Amino acid sequence: MKKVINIVEDEKDLNELVKRYLEKEGYEVRSYLTFDDAAKHTSDEDVHLWILDIMLDDKSGFDLIEEIRMHSSDIPVIFMSARDKEFDRIIGLEKGSDDYITKPFSPKELVLRVNNIIKRIYKEESTRIKVDGYEIDENQRIVYDKNNVLELTTKEFDLLMLFVKNRQTAFLREQILEKVWDTNYFGSDRVVDDTLRRLRKKMPNLSIHTIYGFGYRLG
């Protein structure tokens, strides 16, 4: 799932520039040009980071962060400002900002700062995939059945992930053999059936269906 970033910047060109750079990095970006437009979204629960210009029409980014903090005390905030003043930096930190960048700045630098904050704040976010009552941690290659860890072999796990990442896709045995055992495997395609049989025994709730005369499909 993409991380959502809200930008509040009244300079339209700069707003669009930052938006494009962040979107290239893979973020979902929502941009606002005024305090009032942004204030309508301070309670949105799917936002992961705010980037605020300090000077906003008749109000300021300092006012806006107070609105944000009324709904969330821990969502990260970066301030942008044309004023390189220590006073502004101190005020921003006192109000709970995570970073401060002075205009003019390189969009690449802002993206790096955003990446660093996102990685730091959300580093413990669960990477588990849920399927048919099981939880899969792909990074650690562990499968959980409630609080129990299931012991899968390397090929059993690889076969499981092929189905999980391609749910509703039907695979021929030959396709499974190529994707899981690679093209250098010279054994019988019965190894697919044997591995799947063991996987089903260890994960009986997994909805892998046999398509007779063809192959297998998850879901």
Contacts in CASP RR format, 6 or more apart in sequence:
PFRMAT RR
TARGET T0000
AUTHOR 0000-0000-0000
METHOD contacts of the structure
MODEL  1
MKKVINIVEDEKDLNELVKRYLEKEGYEVRSYLTFDDAAKHTSDEDVHLW
ILDIMLDDKSGFDLIEEIRMHSSDIPVIFMSARDKEFDRIIGLEKGSDDY
ITKPFSPKELVLRVNNIIKRIYKEESTRIKVDGYEIDENQRIVYDKNNVL
ELTTKEFDLLMLFVKNRQTAFLREQILEKVWDTNYFGSDRVVDDTLRRLR
KKMPNLSIHTIYGFGYRLG
2 26 0 8 1.000
2 27 0 8 1.000
2 28 0 8 1.000
3 27 0 8 1.000
3 28 0 8 1.000
3 48 0 8 1.000
3 49 0 8 1.000
3 118 0 8 1.000
3 122 0 8 1.000
4 27 0 8 1.000
4 28 0 8 1.000
4 29 0 8 1.000
4 30 0 8 1.000
4 46 0 8 1.000
4 47 0 8 1.000
4 48 0 8 1.000
4 49 0 8 1.000
5 22 0 8 1.000
5 27 0 8 1.000
5 28 0 8 1.000
5 29 0 8 1.000
5 30 0 8 1.000
5 47 0 8 1.000
5 48 0 8 1.000
5 49 0 8 1.000
5 50 0 8 1.000
5 51 0 8 1.000
5 114 0 8 1.000
6 29 0 8 1.000
6 30 0 8 1.000
6 31 0 8 1.000
6 32 0 8 1.000
6 38 0 8 1.000
6 41 0 8 1.000
6 44 0 8 1.000
6 47 0 8 1.000
6 49 0 8 1.000
6 50 0 8 1.000
6 51 0 8 1.000
7 15 0 8 1.000
7 18 0 8 1.000
7 19 0 8 1.000
7 22 0 8 1.000
7 29 0 8 1.000
7 30 0 8 1.000
7 31 0 8 1.000
7 32 0 8 1.000
7 50 0 8 1.000
7 51 0 8 1.000
8 31 0 8 1.000
8 32 0 8 1.000
8 33 0 8 1.000
8 35 0 8 1.000
8 38 0 8 1.000
8 50 0 8 1.000
8 51 0 8 1.000
8 52 0 8 1.000
8 53 0 8 1.000
8 56 0 8 1.000
8 61 0 8 1.000
8 64 0 8 1.000
9 15 0 8 1.000
9 18 0 8 1.000
9 31 0 8 1.000
9 33 0 8 1.000
9 51 0 8 1.000
9 53 0 8 1.000
9 80 0 8 1.000
10 33 0 8 1.000
10 34 0 8 1.000
10 53 0 8 1.000
10 55 0 8 1.000
10 56 0 8 1.000
10 57 0 8 1.000
11 53 0 8 1.000
12 33 0 8 1.000
14 103 0 8 1.000
15 31 0 8 1.000
15 33 0 8 1.000
16 31 0 8 1.000
17 107 0 8 1.000
18 29 0 8 1.000
18 31 0 8 1.000
18 51 0 8 1.000
18 107 0 8 1.000
18 110 0 8 1.000
19 29 0 8 1.000
19 31 0 8 1.000
21 107 0 8 1.000
21 108 0 8 1.000
21 110 0 8 1.000
21 111 0 8 1.000
22 29 0 8 1.000
22 111 0 8 1.000
22 114 0 8 1.000
23 29 0 8 1.000
25 111 0 8 1.000
25 114 0 8 1.000
25 115 0 8 1.000
27 114 0 8 1.000
30 41 0 8 1.000
30 47 0 8 1.000
32 38 0 8 1.000
32 41 0 8 1.000
34 56 0 8 1.000
34 57 0 8 1.000
35 56 0 8 1.000
35 57 0 8 1.000
35 58 0 8 1.000
35 59 0 8 1.000
35 60 0 8 1.000
35 61 0 8 1.000
35 63 0 8 1.000
35 64 0 8 1.000
38 52 0 8 1.000
38 56 0 8 1.000
38 64 0 8 1.000
39 64 0 8 1.000
39 67 0 8 1.000
41 47 0 8 1.000
42 64 0 8 1.000
42 67 0 8 1.000
42 68 0 8 1.000
42 70 0 8 1.000
42 71 0 8 1.000
43 71 0 8 1.000
47 75 0 8 1.000
48 75 0 8 1.000
48 76 0 8 1.000
48 118 0 8 1.000
48 121 0 8 1.000
48 122 0 8 1.000
49 75 0 8 1.000
49 76 0 8 1.000
49 77 0 8 1.000
49 78 0 8 1.000
49 114 0 8 1.000
49 117 0 8 1.000
49 118 0 8 1.000
49 121 0 8 1.000
50 64 0 8 1.000
50 65 0 8 1.000
50 68 0 8 1.000
50 75 0 8 1.000
50 76 0 8 1.000
50 77 0 8 1.000
50 78 0 8 1.000
51 77 0 8 1.000
51 78 0 8 1.000
51 80 0 8 1.000
51 110 0 8 1.000
51 114 0 8 1.000
52 61 0 8 1.000
52 64 0 8 1.000
52 65 0 8 1.000
52 77 0 8 1.000
52 78 0 8 1.000
52 79 0 8 1.000
52 80 0 8 1.000
53 61 0 8 1.000
53 79 0 8 1.000
53 80 0 8 1.000
53 81 0 8 1.000
54 60 0 8 1.000
54 61 0 8 1.000
54 62 0 8 1.000
54 79 0 8 1.000
54 80 0 8 1.000
54 81 0 8 1.000
54 83 0 8 1.000
54 88 0 8 1.000
55 61 0 8 1.000
55 81 0 8 1.000
55 82 0 8 1.000
55 83 0 8 1.000
56 63 0 8 1.000
56 64 0 8 1.000
61 79 0 8 1.000
62 91 0 8 1.000
62 92 0 8 1.000
62 95 0 8 1.000
65 77 0 8 1.000
65 92 0 8 1.000
65 95 0 8 1.000
65 96 0 8 1.000
65 97 0 8 1.000
66 95 0 8 1.000
68 75 0 8 1.000
68 77 0 8 1.000
69 95 0 8 1.000
69 96 0 8 1.000
74 121 0 8 1.000
76 98 0 8 1.000
76 99 0 8 1.000
76 117 0 8 1.000
76 118 0 8 1.000
76 121 0 8 1.000
77 96 0 8 1.000
77 97 0 8 1.000
77 98 0 8 1.000
78 97 0 8 1.000
78 98 0 8 1.000
78 99 0 8 1.000
78 100 0 8 1.000
78 101 0 8 1.000
78 110 0 8 1.000
78 113 0 8 1.000
78 114 0 8 1.000
78 117 0 8 1.000
79 88 0 8 1.000
79 92 0 8 1.000
79 97 0 8 1.000
79 99 0 8 1.000
79 100 0 8 1.000
79 101 0 8 1.000
80 101 0 8 1.000
80 102 0 8 1.000
80 103 0 8 1.000
80 105 0 8 1.000
80 110 0 8 1.000
81 88 0 8 1.000
81 100 0 8 1.000
81 101 0 8 1.000
81 102 0 8 1.000
81 103 0 8 1.000
82 102 0 8 1.000
82 103 0 8 1.000
83 102 0 8 1.000
84 102 0 8 1.000
88 100 0 8 1.000
89 100 0 8 1.000
92 100 0 8 1.000
93 100 0 8 1.000
98 117 0 8 1.000
98 121 0 8 1.000
99 113 0 8 1.000
99 117 0 8 1.000
101 109 0 8 1.000
101 110 0 8 1.000
101 113 0 8 1.000
127 137 0 8 1.000
127 138 0 8 1.000
127 139 0 8 1.000
128 135 0 8 1.000
128 136 0 8 1.000
128 137 0 8 1.000
128 144 0 8 1.000
129 135 0 8 1.000
129 136 0 8 1.000
129 137 0 8 1.000
129 138 0 8 1.000
129 164 0 8 1.000
130 136 0 8 1.000
131 164 0 8 1.000
131 167 0 8 1.000
131 206 0 8 1.000
131 218 0 8 1.000
132 203 0 8 1.000
132 205 0 8 1.000
132 206 0 8 1.000
132 207 0 8 1.000
133 145 0 8 1.000
133 205 0 8 1.000
134 143 0 8 1.000
134 144 0 8 1.000
134 145 0 8 1.000
134 150 0 8 1.000
134 203 0 8 1.000
134 205 0 8 1.000
134 206 0 8 1.000
135 143 0 8 1.000
135 144 0 8 1.000
136 142 0 8 1.000
136 143 0 8 1.000
136 144 0 8 1.000
136 160 0 8 1.000
136 161 0 8 1.000
136 164 0 8 1.000
137 143 0 8 1.000
137 144 0 8 1.000
138 161 0 8 1.000
141 157 0 8 1.000
142 149 0 8 1.000
143 149 0 8 1.000
143 150 0 8 1.000
143 152 0 8 1.000
143 157 0 8 1.000
143 160 0 8 1.000
143 203 0 8 1.000
144 150 0 8 1.000
145 203 0 8 1.000
150 202 0 8 1.000
150 203 0 8 1.000
151 202 0 8 1.000
152 160 0 8 1.000
152 199 0 8 1.000
152 202 0 8 1.000
153 195 0 8 1.000
153 198 0 8 1.000
155 180 0 8 1.000
155 181 0 8 1.000
155 195 0 8 1.000
156 195 0 8 1.000
156 198 0 8 1.000
156 199 0 8 1.000
156 202 0 8 1.000
158 180 0 8 1.000
159 176 0 8 1.000
159 180 0 8 1.000
159 192 0 8 1.000
159 195 0 8 1.000
159 196 0 8 1.000
159 199 0 8 1.000
160 199 0 8 1.000
160 203 0 8 1.000
160 206 0 8 1.000
162 171 0 8 1.000
162 176 0 8 1.000
162 179 0 8 1.000
162 180 0 8 1.000
163 171 0 8 1.000
163 208 0 8 1.000
163 216 0 8 1.000
163 217 0 8 1.000
163 218 0 8 1.000
164 218 0 8 1.000
166 218 0 8 1.000
167 218 0 8 1.000
167 219 0 8 1.000
168 217 0 8 1.000
168 218 0 8 1.000
168 219 0 8 1.000
169 217 0 8 1.000
169 218 0 8 1.000
170 211 0 8 1.000
170 214 0 8 1.000
170 215 0 8 1.000
170 216 0 8 1.000
170 217 0 8 1.000
171 179 0 8 1.000
171 215 0 8 1.000
171 216 0 8 1.000
171 217 0 8 1.000
172 214 0 8 1.000
172 215 0 8 1.000
173 189 0 8 1.000
173 192 0 8 1.000
173 193 0 8 1.000
173 215 0 8 1.000
173 216 0 8 1.000
174 189 0 8 1.000
176 192 0 8 1.000
176 215 0 8 1.000
176 216 0 8 1.000
177 185 0 8 1.000
177 189 0 8 1.000
177 191 0 8 1.000
177 192 0 8 1.000
180 192 0 8 1.000
180 195 0 8 1.000
181 191 0 8 1.000
185 191 0 8 1.000
196 208 0 8 1.000
196 216 0 8 1.000
199 206 0 8 1.000
199 208 0 8 1.000
200 206 0 8 1.000
200 208 0 8 1.000
206 218 0 8 1.000
207 218 0 8 1.000
207 219 0 8 1.000
208 216 0 8 1.000
208 217 0 8 1.000
208 218 0 8 1.000
208 219 0 8 1.000
209 216 0 8 1.000
209 217 0 8 1.000
209 218 0 8 1.000
209 219 0 8 1.000
210 216 0 8 1.000
211 217 0 8 1.000
END
